[in-house]
Amino acid sequence: MKIMTVFGTRPEAIKMAPVIQELLGRPEIETKVCITAQHREMLDQVVDLFGIPVDYDLNIMEKGQTLYDITERILTGLREVLEREKPDCVLVHGDTTTTFTAALSSFYQQIDVGHVEAGLRTGNLYSPFPEEANRTLTGVLAKWHFAPTETARHNLLKENRRDDHIFVVGNTVIDALLATVKKDYIFADPAIESIEKHKRVILVTTHRRENLGEPMRHVYRALRRLVENVPDTEVVFPVHRNPLVRRVVNEELENRPGIHLVDPMEYEPFTNLMARSAIVLTDSGGIQEEAPSLGKPVLVLRDTTERPEAVAAGTVRLVGTDEKRVYENAFRLLTDETAYKAMAEAVNPYGDGQAAGRIVDALLWCYGKKQEKPSVFIAK
């Protein structure tokens, strides 16, 4: 049986790495890896970290690329690869333009698609953009759906996906995270390593298109108030390379005491920084799954989330980008021990570090290589 994985961004690579490692360890499976390099540098860092063997590199990234450009180059680039390899199944991950376009290219050649991290929905096609559309369209094209949670499974059932083609496996990001975080990790960046041990770190990331401009400005002003009013805290902010993000960051936070603006971080130091942090403020999707596994409360700088399980479990809280709301929620976590423990000690609903094994077991079962049905992930 031949399985091809296709991915193109850092988050996809992180979450697919455990699956690829599991595939490579199964003698019944021939594994092929194709990267689109929708993101180049940040993708390469993860490929190197996990030692992922790449068979095909479409290398599509260009300066100033649009969604049209990305879609066109992946669609045409994958055509030749798929015609040559003729895999039994193409595995894609999540909700990027690579995800949807790889699924579409596979569909055009009548190749089965397996969707890892299937079934996440906000219900608003434009929030987040274009991710909600990408994952929804991929769900239409996919044959096999590897849902991280029972909620994701129900979303797929509501869209008339076949129940016997859906597998609840947990999220592979937890597999990757648990293999990466190390006790007493030493940071190469002196700005982070030099933060005094008694200081509590507020980790911040922002990059969403819908938050560009004034919404981000409001968040950054809340950060300034936090470090002024809670003296034992410092902010570490890996700043996205998007110049629209950097302009507002520099205007509001540059040279501010207690605020460390650093370049985007590789996966290993970033996960260990999460482990060092007290709270996380983010508009990212994946961090909503990762940080709770480390017992870190997450305030989500968005009005919607495709990960409602974390909100229901109490590990994540939606706060949007209003300065007053962001400040008050973060201030309470930093000054009210009971409120902090309620979020930090809540059970993470996303995984137990065994998702990749369940996915590969499911594939073997789907293609008649294994008689025993794969186990189901149940959050405890």
VOBA-1610 file (N, C-alpha, C; in pm, whole numbers, padded with zeros to 5 digits, always signed):
BEGIN
Met+00084-00118+00000Met+00000+00000+00000Met+00088+00124+00000Lys+00056+00219-00088Lys+00136+00341-00098Lys+00055+00461-00046Ile+00112+00529+00053Ile+00050+00648+00111Ile+00141+00767+00085Met+00084+00875+00032Met+00160+00998+00012Met+00106+01106+00106Thr+00194+01175+00176Thr+00155+01290+00256Thr+00195+01416+00183Val+00106+01516+00185Val+00133+01644+00120Val+00107+01755+00222Phe+00206+01843+00239Phe+00188+01956+00330Phe+00280+02070+00286Gly+00255+02190+00339Gly+00331+02304+00288Gly+00367+02413+00385Thr+00312+02407+00508Thr+00339+02512+00606Thr+00395+02451+00733Arg+00448+02535+00819Arg+00505+02486+00944Arg+00403+02410+01030Pro+00282+02467+01054Pro+00187+02392+01137Pro+00153+02255+01080Glu+00136+02247+00949Glu+00109+02117+00888Glu+00224+02020+00911Ala+00346+02069+00893Ala+00463+01982+00909Ala+00473+01928+01051Ile+00449+02015+01150Ile+00454+01974+01290Ile+00353+01862+01316Lys+00232+01880+01265Lys+00125+01785+01296Lys+00132+01658+01211Met+00197+01668+01096Met+00212+01549+01012Met+00337+01469+01046Ala+00435+01531+01112Ala+00560+01461+01143Ala+00537+01331+01219Pro+00455+01329+01325Pro+00433+01200+01394Pro+00366+01095+01305Val+00279+01140+01214Val+00212+01046+01122Val+00313+00986+01026Ile+00401+01070+00972Ile+00503+01021+00879Ile+00596+00922+00948Gln+00636+00956+01071Gln+00724+00865+01145Gln+00656+00731+01169Glu+00526+00735+01197Glu+00449+00612+01218Glu+00437+00534+01087Leu+00410+00603+00977Leu+00400+00536+00847Leu+00531+00467+00810Leu+00641+00537+00833Leu+00772+00482+00798Leu+00806+00356+00878Gly+00745+00343+00995Gly+00771+00227+01079Gly+00685+00106+01048Arg+00596+00119+00950Arg+00506+00008+00916Arg+00551-00057+00785Pro+00594-00183+00789Pro+00646-00250+00669Pro+00539-00271+00561Glu+00412-00266+00599Glu+00305-00288+00501Glu+00283-00167+00411Ile+00349-00054+00445Ile+00320+00073+00378Ile+00445+00129+00311Glu+00429+00171+00186Glu+00532+00250+00117Glu+00494+00396+00135Thr+00585+00474+00191Thr+00554+00612+00227Thr+00626+00709+00134Lys+00551+00805+00081Lys+00607+00912+00000Lys+00568+01047+00063Val+00661+01141+00060Val+00637+01274+00120Val+00657+01380+00013Cys+00556+01465-00003Cys+00564+01578-00095Cys+00537+01706-00018Ile+00627+01802-00027Ile+00604+01932+00034Ile+00583+02036-00077Thr+00492+02130-00050Thr+00468+02237-00148Thr+00555+02358-00119Ala+00601+02371+00007Ala+00676+02489+00051Ala+00593+02615+00029Gln+00465+02607+00063Gln+00381+02728+00067Gln+00446+02832+00158His+00505+02783+00269His+00598+02861+00351His+00733+02790+00338Arg+00840+02861+00317Arg+00966+02797+00289Arg+01052+02778+00414Glu+01100+02889+00469Glu+01198+02881+00577Glu+01142+02810+00701Met+01022+02850+00742Met+00964+02794+00864Met+00929+02646+00845Leu+00891+02608+00724Leu+00866+02467+00694Leu+00994+02386+00704Asp+01101+02437+00645Asp+01228+02365+00643Asp+01280+02339+00785Gln+01258+02433+00875Gln+01303+02417+01014Gln+01240+02292+01076Val+01111+02272+01053Val+01040+02158+01111Val+01080+02028+01043Val+01094+02031+00911Val+01139+01913+00837Val+01274+01865+00891Asp+01365+01960+00915Asp+01497+01925+00969Asp+01488+01874+01112Leu+01406+01941+01195Leu+01393+01902+01336Leu+01347+01758+01351Phe+01246+01719+01274Phe+01189+01585+01286Phe+01252+01484+01191Gly+01347+01529+01108Gly+01413+01437+01016Gly+01319+01376+00914Ile+01228+01457+00859Ile+01129+01407+00763Ile+01196+01387+00627Pro+01189+01266+00570Pro+01248+01243+00437Pro+01155+01294+00328Val+01201+01392+00251Val+01117+01454+00148Val+01150+01394+00011Asp+01047+01341-00055Asp+01065+01284-00189Asp+01043+01387-00299Tyr+00949+01479-00276Tyr+00917+01582-00376Tyr+00903+01717-00306Asp+00963+01820-00367Asp+00955+01956-00314Asp+00910+02047-00428Leu+00785+02092-00424Leu+00732+02178-00530Leu+00789+02320-00525Asn+00835+02361-00407Asn+00905+02489-00391Asn+00828+02605-00455Ile+00702+02620-00419Ile+00616+02716-00488Ile+00627+02859-00434Met+00686+02877-00315Met+00678+03008-00250Met+00747+03117-00332Glu+00674+03228-00347Glu+00729+03347-00411Glu+00690+03469-00330Lys+00771+03573-00337Lys+00742+03696-00263Lys+00611+03756-00312Gly+00527+03796-00216Gly+00401+03861-00250Gly+00297+03768-00310Gln+00309+03638-00286Gln+00217+03542-00347Gln+00075+03562-00294Thr-00022+03540-00382Thr-00163+03550-00346Thr-00222+03410-00334Leu-00344+03402-00286Leu-00412+03273-00279Leu-00430+03213-00419Tyr-00452+03297-00518Tyr-00461+03249-00656Tyr-00329+03183-00698Asp-00217+03252-00668Asp-00086+03200-00707Asp-00058+03065-00641Ile-00082+03058-00511Ile-00055+02936-00436Ile-00138+02819-00493Thr-00266+02845-00514Thr-00356+02741-00564Thr-00312+02691-00701Glu-00282+02784-00791Glu-00244+02746-00928Glu-00116+02663-00929Arg-00014+02706-00853Arg+00115+02638-00859Arg+00109+02499-00794Ile+00031+02486-00687Ile+00019+02353-00624Ile-00060+02259-00714Leu-00168+02307-00772Leu-00255+02222-00855Leu-00178+02165-00973Thr-00101+02249-01040Thr-00026+02202-01156Thr+00098+02122-01114Gly+00163+02163-01005Gly+00281+02092-00958Gly+00252+01952-00911Leu+00139+01933-00844Leu+00104+01801-00792Leu+00059+01705-00901Arg+00010+01761-01012Arg-00040+01673-01119Arg+00066+01573-01162Glu+00186+01620-01189Glu+00294+01533-01234Glu+00335+01434-01126Val+00341+01481-01001Val+00381+01393-00890Val+00282+01279-00872Leu+00154+01311-00873Leu+00051+01210-00853Leu+00044+01113-00971Glu+00063+01164-01091Glu+00063+01076-01208Glu+00179+00977-01203Arg+00291+01022-01150Arg+00409+00935-01142Arg+00395+00831-01032Glu+00350+00872-00914Glu+00350+00783-00798Glu+00224+00697-00786Lys+00111+00753-00829Lys-00018+00681-00820Lys-00039+00619-00681Pro-00040+00700-00575Pro-00061+00646-00441Pro-00203+00594-00423Asp-00219+00504-00327Asp-00354+00457-00292Asp-00432+00566-00219Cys-00359+00647-00143Cys-00424+00751-00064Cys-00328+00867-00045Val-00381+00989-00051Val-00305+01109-00020Val-00355+01165+00112Leu-00263+01183+00207Leu-00298+01240+00336Leu-00267+01390+00336Val-00366+01469+00372Val-00347+01613+00388Val-00385+01651+00530His-00344+01769+00571His-00370+01809+00708His-00437+01945+00718Gly-00542+01952+00798Gly-00592+02080+00846Gly-00665+02165+00745Asp-00614+02290+00727Asp-00699+02391+00663Asp-00624+02496+00580Thr-00506+02461+00530Thr-00431+02557+00450Thr-00472+02548+00303Thr-00422+02641+00223Thr-00446+02634+00080Thr-00382+02510+00021Thr-00268+02468+00075Thr-00207+02341+00034Thr-00303+02226+00059Thr-00368+02225+00174Thr-00460+02116+00210Thr-00570+02100+00106Phe-00640+02209+00081Phe-00753+02203-00013Phe-00706+02172-00155Thr-00600+02237-00199Thr-00556+02219-00337Thr-00501+02079-00360Ala-00430+02023-00262Ala-00382+01885-00274Ala-00499+01788-00280Ala-00603+01816-00203Ala-00722+01731-00207Ala-00789+01740-00344Leu-00796+01860-00398Leu-00859+01880-00528Leu-00778+01811-00639Ser-00646+01826-00635Ser-00559+01762-00733Ser-00573+01609-00728Ser-00582+01554-00606Ser-00601+01409-00589Ser-00737+01366-00644Phe-00838+01445-00616Phe-00973+01415-00666Phe-00975+01409-00818Tyr-00905+01501-00882Tyr-00902+01502-01028Tyr-00844+01373-01085Gln-00760+01305-01007Gln-00703+01178-01052Gln-00769+01058-00984Gln-00880+01083-00916Gln-00959+00979-00850Gln-00874+00899-00751Ile-00792+00971-00677Ile-00710+00913-00569Ile-00778+00945-00436Asp-00788+00845-00349Asp-00849+00867-00217Asp-00774+00975-00139Val-00850+01055-00066Val-00791+01158+00021Val-00824+01125+00165Gly-00722+01128+00251Gly-00741+01116+00396Gly-00713+01251+00459His-00807+01301+00537His-00796+01435+00596His-00764+01423+00745Val-00643+01461+00781Val-00600+01461+00921Val-00643+01594+00984Glu-00699+01586+01104Glu-00759+01701+01173Glu-00884+01747+01099Ala-00969+01651+01070Ala-01094+01678+00997Ala-01205+01721+01092Gly-01297+01799+01038Gly-01421+01830+01110Gly-01421+01954+01195Leu-01315+02033+01192Leu-01315+02158+01268Leu-01399+02261+01193Arg-01487+02330+01264Arg-01575+02428+01201Arg-01604+02545+01295Thr-01612+02665+01237Thr-01666+02780+01312Thr-01809+02806+01269Gly-01846+02762+01148Gly-01979+02791+01094Gly-01984+02921+01016Asn-01874+02995+01012Asn-01865+03120+00937Asn-01758+03103+00830Leu-01799+03098+00704Leu-01707+03067+00595Leu-01592+03166+00584Tyr-01610+03285+00639Tyr-01506+03389+00629Tyr-01430+03410+00760Ser-01451+03324+00857Ser-01381+03340+00985Ser-01343+03203+01041Pro-01212+03168+01043Pro-01103+03247+00986Pro-01096+03229+00835Phe-01039+03327+00768Phe-01028+03328+00623Phe-00883+03306+00581Pro-00855+03214+00489Pro-00948+03128+00413Pro-00964+02989+00474Glu-00918+02972+00599Glu-00908+02838+00657Glu-01042+02765+00668Glu-01149+02837+00706Glu-01278+02769+00721Glu-01324+02709+00588Ala-01307+02783+00480Ala-01344+02729+00350Ala-01253+02614+00310Asn-01124+02627+00336Asn-01030+02521+00298Asn-01065+02388+00363Arg-01091+02390+00493Arg-01117+02263+00562Arg-01255+02208+00526Thr-01352+02296+00503Thr-01486+02251+00466Thr-01484+02187+00328Leu-01418+02250+00233Leu-01408+02195+00097Leu-01328+02065+00096Thr-01223+02058+00177Thr-01145+01935+00187Thr-01231+01822+00241Gly-01319+01854+00335Gly-01409+01754+00390Gly-01503+01696+00287Val-01540+01774+00186Val-01626+01726+00078Val-01549+01628-00012Leu-01420+01658-00035Leu-01340+01579-00128Leu-01279+01454-00063Ala-01262+01455+00069Ala-01193+01345+00137Ala-01281+01221+00148Lys-01217+01106+00145Lys-01285+00979+00170Lys-01275+00939+00316Trp-01155+00956+00373Trp-01130+00918+00513Trp-01110+01045+00596His-01176+01048+00712His-01174+01167+00796His-01118+01131+00934Phe-01004+01187+00968Phe-00941+01159+01097Phe-00967+01278+01189Ala-01076+01266+01263Ala-01123+01376+01348Ala-01050+01374+01482Pro-01011+01490+01532Pro-00941+01492+01660Pro-01031+01468+01780Thr-01159+01503+01768Thr-01250+01495+01882Thr-01388+01446+01838Glu-01470+01412+01936Glu-01607+01371+01909Glu-01688+01487+01850Thr-01660+01610+01894Thr-01729+01728+01839Thr-01701+01741+01691Ala-01575+01721+01651Ala-01539+01728+01509Ala-01612+01619+01430Arg-01624+01500+01490Arg-01698+01392+01424Arg-01843+01432+01399His-01906+01493+01498His-02046+01535+01482His-02061+01641+01374Asn-01962+01731+01363Asn-01966+01830+01256Asn-01967+01762+01119Leu-01887+01658+01105Leu-01880+01586+00978Leu-02010+01510+00950Leu-02068+01453+01053Leu-02195+01382+01034Leu-02305+01477+00990Lys-02304+01598+01044Lys-02404+01698+01003Lys-02387+01737+00856Glu-02267+01717+00803Glu-02240+01747+00662Glu-02255+01622+00575Asn-02316+01517+00634Asn-02347+01393+00561Asn-02225+01312+00521Arg-02117+01325+00597Arg-02004+01235+00576Arg-02039+01098+00637Arg-01991+00991+00576Arg-02024+00857+00623Arg-01960+00829+00759Asp-02040+00778+00851Asp-01992+00753+00987Asp-01878+00651+00988Asp-01886+00550+00899Asp-01782+00447+00898Asp-01654+00492+00828His-01652+00616+00780His-01532+00675+00722His-01470+00781+00814Ile-01526+00794+00933Ile-01477+00894+01030Ile-01412+00820+01147Phe-01293+00865+01186Phe-01220+00802+01296Phe-01179+00911+01395Val-01221+00895+01520Val-01183+00992+01625Val-01049+00946+01683Val-00944+01024+01660Val-00808+00977+01689Val-00730+01065+01787Gly-00785+01183+01824Gly-00704+01279+01898Gly-00626+01365+01800Asn-00553+01461+01851Asn-00478+01552+01764Asn-00330+01519+01765Thr-00272+01508+01646Thr-00131+01470+01634Thr-00037+01576+01689Val-00086+01698+01707Val+00002+01803+01763Val+00047+01766+01904Ile-00036+01692+01976Ile+00002+01650+02111Ile+00113+01547+02103Asp+00108+01460+02003Asp+00217+01363+01981Asp+00349+01438+01961Ala+00346+01541+01873Ala+00467+01618+01843Ala+00515+01696+01964Leu+00422+01755+02036Leu+00456+01839+02151Leu+00526+01758+02260Leu+00468+01644+02295Leu+00522+01565+02404Leu+00661+01510+02373Ala+00692+01500+02243Ala+00823+01452+02203Ala+00928+01564+02198Thr+00884+01688+02215Thr+00972+01803+02192Thr+01007+01882+02318Val+00912+01893+02411Val+00936+01972+02533Val+01035+01900+02624Lys+01133+01974+02673Lys+01238+01916+02758Lys+01250+01993+02889Lys+01274+01920+02995Lys+01296+01983+03125Lys+01429+02058+03123Asp+01433+02176+03185Asp+01555+02257+03194Asp+01611+02292+03057Tyr+01521+02321+02962Tyr+01563+02361+02828Tyr+01638+02495+02834Ile+01744+02507+02759Ile+01823+02631+02755Ile+01795+02701+02623Phe+01750+02826+02632Phe+01716+02904+02513Phe+01840+02969+02455Ala+01855+02958+02322Ala+01969+03021+02254Ala+01955+03173+02252Asp+01830+03222+02254Asp+01807+03366+02252Asp+01832+03424+02391Pro+01932+03511+02406Pro+01963+03565+02539Pro+01850+03648+02599Ala+01767+03708+02513Ala+01655+03788+02563Ala+01557+03702+02642Ile+01543+03575+02602Ile+01452+03484+02673Ile+01525+03416+02789Glu+01645+03368+02764Glu+01719+03295+02867Glu+01750+03383+02987Ser+01763+03515+02965Ser+01800+03606+03074Ser+01682+03650+03160Ile+01559+03612+03123Ile+01443+03648+03206Ile+01456+03578+03341Glu+01446+03656+03446Glu+01466+03601+03581Glu+01363+03492+03611Lys+01406+03391+03685Lys+01324+03272+03708Lys+01193+03303+03780His+01193+03407+03864His+01070+03437+03938His+00969+03514+03853Lys+01011+03561+03737Lys+00921+03636+03650Lys+00826+03541+03577Arg+00702+03585+03564Arg+00604+03508+03488Arg+00599+03561+03345Val+00603+03469+03250Val+00608+03506+03110Val+00468+03504+03049Ile+00434+03613+02979Ile+00313+03618+02898Ile+00357+03595+02754Leu+00322+03483+02697Leu+00358+03452+02558Leu+00248+03503+02466Val+00289+03575+02361Val+00193+03637+02270Val+00226+03600+02126Thr+00124+03565+02048Thr+00140+03553+01903Thr+00017+03613+01835Thr+00039+03688+01727Thr-00071+03741+01646Thr-00033+03736+01499His-00128+03696+01416His-00100+03696+01272His-00225+03695+01185Arg-00343+03676+01242Arg-00464+03657+01161Arg-00494+03780+01075Arg-00535+03754+00951Arg-00570+03862+00860Arg-00679+03952+00918Glu-00779+03889+00982Glu-00892+03968+01033Glu-00854+04056+01151Asn-00736+04034+01208Asn-00691+04116+01322Asn-00590+04224+01282Leu-00555+04231+01155Leu-00456+04331+01112Leu-00507+04472+01138Gly-00414+04561+01175Gly-00450+04701+01194Gly-00497+04731+01335Glu-00611+04795+01347Glu-00660+04843+01477Glu-00687+04733+01578Pro-00744+04618+01540Pro-00762+04512+01640Pro-00631+04474+01709Met-00524+04458+01631Met-00394+04425+01691Met-00346+04539+01780Arg-00365+04661+01737Arg-00322+04776+01816Arg-00387+04774+01955His-00514+04739+01962His-00584+04732+02090His-00523+04624+02180Val-00488+04510+02121Val-00425+04401+02198Val-00291+04447+02255Tyr-00212+04513+02174Tyr-00078+04554+02216Tyr-00084+04659+02327Arg-00185+04743+02324Arg-00202+04841+02431Arg-00240+04772+02562Ala-00317+04666+02551Ala-00349+04588+02671Ala-00223+04524+02729Leu-00132+04479+02643Leu-00006+04421+02689Leu+00077+04524+02766Arg+00082+04644+02714Arg+00157+04750+02783Arg+00102+04772+02924Arg-00028+04775+02938Arg-00089+04795+03071Arg-00059+04678+03164Leu-00057+04557+03110Leu-00031+04439+03192Leu+00107+04442+03256Val+00210+04470+03176Val+00345+04471+03233Val+00366+04589+03327Glu+00290+04696+03308Glu+00299+04811+03399Glu+00231+04781+03533Asn+00120+04707+03528Asn+00038+04689+03648Asn+00060+04556+03720Val+00129+04462+03655Val+00163+04335+03720Val+00315+04323+03713Pro+00386+04374+03812Pro+00532+04394+03802Pro+00615+04267+03782Asp+00564+04150+03824Asp+00647+04030+03811Asp+00625+03958+03679Thr+00572+04028+03578Thr+00548+03967+03447Thr+00633+04032+03339Glu+00666+03953+03238Glu+00731+04004+03117Glu+00667+03937+02997Val+00659+04011+02887Val+00600+03960+02764Val+00711+03911+02671Val+00692+03792+02614Val+00777+03746+02504Val+00687+03732+02382Phe+00722+03803+02276Phe+00637+03814+02158Phe+00717+03781+02033Pro+00709+03655+01984Pro+00769+03623+01854Pro+00685+03690+01745Val+00742+03790+01679Val+00665+03875+01588Val+00663+03815+01447His+00543+03799+01396His+00523+03745+01262His+00595+03832+01159Arg+00641+03770+01050Arg+00719+03845+00950Arg+00634+03935+00861Asn+00504+03920+00866Asn+00415+04006+00787Asn+00443+04153+00821Pro+00481+04236+00722Pro+00514+04376+00751Pro+00398+04455+00809Leu+00275+04414+00779Leu+00159+04483+00836Leu+00149+04457+00987Val+00190+04337+01028Val+00194+04306+01171Val+00308+04383+01237Arg+00424+04378+01176Arg+00544+04438+01235Arg+00531+04590+01253Arg+00465+04654+01159Arg+00451+04799+01169Arg+00376+04838+01296Val+00264+04773+01322Val+00184+04806+01440Val+00256+04764+01568Val+00322+04648+01564Val+00399+04602+01681Val+00505+04705+01718Asn+00579+04752+01621Asn+00686+04848+01649Asn+00631+04980+01700Glu+00520+05023+01645Glu+00460+05149+01689Glu+00414+05142+01834Glu+00363+05027+01875Glu+00303+05016+02008Glu+00396+04957+02114Leu+00490+04869+02074Leu+00563+04791+02174Leu+00715+04804+02169Glu+00770+04863+02066Glu+00915+04869+02053Glu+00978+04947+02169Asn+01084+04890+02225Asn+01160+04953+02334Asn+01079+04975+02461Arg+00976+04897+02480Arg+00896+04906+02603Arg+00957+04814+02709Pro+00977+04862+02831Pro+01033+04778+02938Pro+00945+04655+02963Gly+01009+04540+02979Gly+00937+04417+03011Gly+00874+04350+02892Ile+00895+04404+02771Ile+00839+04343+02651Ile+00952+04307+02556His+00964+04177+02526His+01071+04126+02442His+01014+04089+02306Leu+01049+04166+02204Leu+01008+04137+02068Leu+01117+04054+02003Val+01084+03930+01965Val+01184+03840+01907Val+01135+03793+01770Asp+01227+03740+01693Asp+01191+03687+01562Asp+01108+03560+01577Pro+01035+03523+01472Pro+00961+03396+01477Pro+01054+03283+01518Met+01003+03196+01603Met+01087+03093+01664Met+01066+02958+01597Glu+01171+02879+01596Glu+01158+02741+01551Glu+01072+02664+01651Tyr+01023+02550+01606Tyr+00924+02477+01685Tyr+00976+02435+01822Glu+01096+02381+01829Glu+01147+02330+01956Glu+01160+02439+02062Pro+01226+02552+02034Pro+01231+02656+02136Pro+01094+02714+02167Phe+01006+02720+02066Phe+00874+02778+02091Phe+00793+02692+02187Thr+00792+02561+02167Thr+00716+02475+02258Thr+00773+02480+02399Asn+00904+02491+02409Asn+00965+02502+02542Asn+00938+02638+02605Leu+00921+02741+02522Leu+00880+02871+02574Leu+00736+02864+02627Met+00650+02791+02558Met+00514+02771+02611Met+00520+02706+02748Ala+00607+02607+02762Ala+00620+02538+02890Ala+00671+02631+02999Arg+00751+02731+02962Arg+00806+02830+03056Arg+00706+02939+03091Ser+00602+02956+03009Ser+00508+03067+03023Ser+00405+03044+03133Ala+00345+03155+03176Ala+00233+03148+03271Ala+00101+03144+03197Ile+00084+03235+03100Ile-00037+03238+03018Ile+00002+03264+02873Val-00092+03233+02782Val-00070+03253+02640Val-00184+03337+02583Leu-00148+03440+02507Leu-00245+03520+02433Leu-00216+03499+02285Thr-00316+03453+02209Thr-00288+03415+02071Thr-00413+03423+01985Asp-00392+03445+01853Asp-00501+03427+01758Asp-00476+03304+01671Ser-00379+03222+01711Ser-00347+03099+01638Ser-00446+02988+01672Gly-00456+02891+01581Gly-00542+02776+01608Gly-00471+02668+01687Gly-00352+02627+01639Gly-00283+02514+01700Gly-00245+02535+01845Ile-00211+02656+01882Ile-00170+02684+02020Ile-00285+02658+02116Gln-00408+02669+02069Gln-00524+02640+02154Gln-00524+02492+02196Glu-00459+02408+02119Glu-00448+02266+02152Glu-00322+02237+02232Glu-00213+02304+02195Glu-00083+02273+02254Glu-00070+02322+02398Ala-00097+02450+02420Ala-00072+02509+02551Ala-00148+02439+02664Pro-00276+02404+02646Pro-00346+02333+02754Pro-00281+02200+02792Ser-00212+02136+02699Ser-00142+02011+02730Ser-00029+02035+02829Leu+00018+02159+02834Leu+00124+02197+02927Leu+00069+02269+03050Gly-00063+02272+03063Gly-00125+02338+03178Gly-00121+02489+03171Lys-00125+02545+03050Lys-00116+02691+03033Lys-00250+02747+02985Pro-00312+02837+03061Pro-00436+02901+03016Pro-00414+02979+02887Val-00512+02973+02797Val-00501+03041+02668Val-00616+03141+02654Leu-00581+03266+02625Leu-00680+03367+02590Leu-00672+03386+02439Val-00782+03357+02371Val-00784+03359+02224Val-00830+03495+02175Leu-00745+03559+02095Leu-00770+03694+02046Leu-00854+03689+01919Arg-00967+03622+01929Arg-01060+03606+01817Arg-01201+03602+01874Asp-01298+03623+01785Asp-01438+03618+01827Asp-01501+03482+01800Thr-01434+03399+01720Thr-01482+03265+01691Thr-01367+03167+01705Thr-01401+03042+01727Thr-01298+02937+01727Thr-01357+02810+01669Glu-01273+02739+01593Glu-01310+02608+01539Glu-01277+02498+01639Arg-01237+02538+01760Arg-01199+02442+01864Arg-01283+02466+01990Pro-01416+02448+01979Pro-01504+02477+02092Pro-01484+02383+02210Glu-01423+02266+02186Glu-01401+02170+02295Glu-01315+02232+02406Ala-01216+02312+02366Ala-01128+02373+02465Ala-01201+02478+02547Val-01291+02551+02481Val-01373+02649+02553Val-01463+02577+02654Ala-01527+02469+02608Ala-01616+02392+02696Ala-01539+02330+02812Ala-01416+02285+02785Ala-01335+02223+02890Ala-01280+02324+02989Gly-01273+02451+02946Gly-01223+02555+03035Gly-01075+02584+03021Thr-01008+02524+02921Thr-00865+02549+02902Thr-00840+02674+02818Val-00943+02718+02744Val-00932+02829+02651Val-01049+02925+02673Arg-01024+03055+02656Arg-01131+03154+02666Arg-01123+03250+02548Leu-01234+03270+02480Leu-01240+03368+02371Leu-01253+03507+02430Val-01160+03597+02394Val-01165+03733+02449Val-01169+03840+02340Gly-01151+03802+02214Gly-01153+03900+02106Gly-01032+03991+02112Thr-01047+04113+02061Thr-00934+04207+02054Thr-00963+04340+02124Asp-01074+04351+02193Asp-01104+04474+02267Asp-01002+04494+02379Glu-00941+04611+02385Glu-00833+04636+02481Glu-00876+04608+02624Lys-00991+04658+02662Lys-01039+04643+02800Lys-01063+04495+02833Arg-01123+04423+02740Arg-01155+04283+02766Arg-01028+04198+02774Val-00935+04222+02682Val-00808+04148+02685Val-00735+04174+02816Tyr-00726+04301+02854Tyr-00655+04337+02976Tyr-00719+04273+03098Glu-00850+04285+03111Glu-00917+04237+03232Glu-00907+04086+03247Asn-00920+04013+03137Asn-00910+03867+03144Asn-00769+03822+03180Ala-00669+03885+03118Ala-00531+03849+03149Ala-00493+03891+03291Phe-00536+04010+03332Phe-00506+04060+03467Phe-00563+03966+03573Arg-00684+03918+03550Arg-00745+03828+03647Arg-00666+03698+03660Leu-00625+03640+03546Leu-00547+03516+03552Leu-00415+03536+03626Leu-00357+03655+03613Leu-00226+03682+03673Leu-00235+03723+03820Thr-00355+03755+03866Thr-00368+03805+04004Thr-00465+03723+04088Asp-00540+03631+04027Asp-00638+03551+04099Asp-00599+03404+04085Glu-00542+03347+04190Glu-00491+03210+04184Glu-00600+03108+04154Thr-00718+03131+04209Thr-00829+03039+04187Thr-00870+03037+04040Ala-00879+03157+03980Ala-00915+03167+03838Ala-00808+03102+03752Tyr-00683+03121+03790Tyr-00573+03062+03713Tyr-00580+02909+03718Lys-00595+02854+03837Lys-00598+02708+03852Lys-00715+02646+03779Ala-00829+02717+03776Ala-00946+02663+03708Ala-00918+02636+03561Met-00837+02722+03498Met-00802+02701+03358Met-00681+02609+03342Ala-00580+02629+03425Ala-00454+02553+03412Ala-00473+02404+03440Glu-00566+02371+03530Glu-00583+02232+03570Glu-00699+02162+03500Ala-00765+02233+03407Ala-00872+02170+03331Ala-00814+02063+03238Val-00893+01963+03205Val-00845+01851+03122Val-00841+01894+02976Asn-00726+01873+02912Asn-00713+01903+02770Asn-00791+01800+02687Pro-00885+01844+02604Pro-00969+01749+02529Pro-00909+01700+02399Tyr-00782+01732+02372Tyr-00733+01713+02236Tyr-00646+01592+02209Gly-00594+01527+02311Gly-00514+01412+02275Gly-00432+01356+02389Asp-00376+01235+02363Asp-00296+01165+02462Asp-00159+01124+02407Gly-00124+01178+02289Gly+00005+01145+02229Gly+00006+01019+02145Gln-00113+00960+02119Gln-00121+00834+02043Gln-00200+00849+01913Ala-00222+00973+01869Ala-00308+00996+01751Ala-00249+00937+01624Ala-00118+00954+01604Ala-00056+00907+01479Ala-00072+00756+01463Gly-00054+00682+01572Gly-00072+00537+01566Gly-00214+00498+01529Arg-00311+00572+01582Arg-00451+00543+01549Arg-00479+00570+01401Ile-00422+00677+01348Ile-00444+00711+01207Ile-00390+00601+01116Val-00269+00556+01142Val-00209+00454+01057Val-00281+00320+01074Asp-00320+00288+01195Asp-00401+00166+01216Asp-00531+00173+01137Ala-00593+00291+01135Ala-00719+00309+01061Ala-00697+00290+00911Leu-00586+00345+00859Leu-00557+00329+00717Leu-00538+00182+00681Leu-00465+00110+00764Leu-00443-00033+00739Leu-00576-00108+00740Trp-00664-00070+00831Trp-00796-00134+00838Trp-00880-00097+00717Cys-00876+00029+00676Cys-00955+00076+00562Cys-00919+00003+00433Tyr-00792-00030+00418Tyr-00746-00094+00294Tyr-00724-00245+00310Gly-00786-00302+00414Gly-00787-00445+00430Gly-00657-00508+00472Lys-00566-00429+00529Lys-00437-00480+00572Lys-00437-00517+00721Lys-00547-00485+00788Lys-00557-00514+00930Lys-00703-00545+00961Gln-00726-00653+01037Gln-00863-00695+01066Gln-00923-00621+01184Glu-00838-00583+01279Glu-00887-00519+01402Glu-00913-00370+01379Lys-01034-00324+01415Lys-01065-00182+01400Lys-00976-00097+01493Pro-00941+00024+01447Pro-00854+00109+01530Pro-00925+00157+01655Ser-00848+00185+01760Ser-00907+00237+01883Ser-00953+00380+01864Val-01044+00422+01951Val-01102+00557+01945Val-01044+00640+02059Phe-01009+00765+02030Phe-00963+00854+02137Phe-01082+00905+02216Ile-01073+00892+02348Ile-01178+00944+02438Ile-01111+01036+02539Ala-01151+01164+02539Ala-01095+01259+02634Ala-01139+01222+02774Lys-01044+01227+02870Lys-01075+01188+03008Lys-01067+01309+03100
//
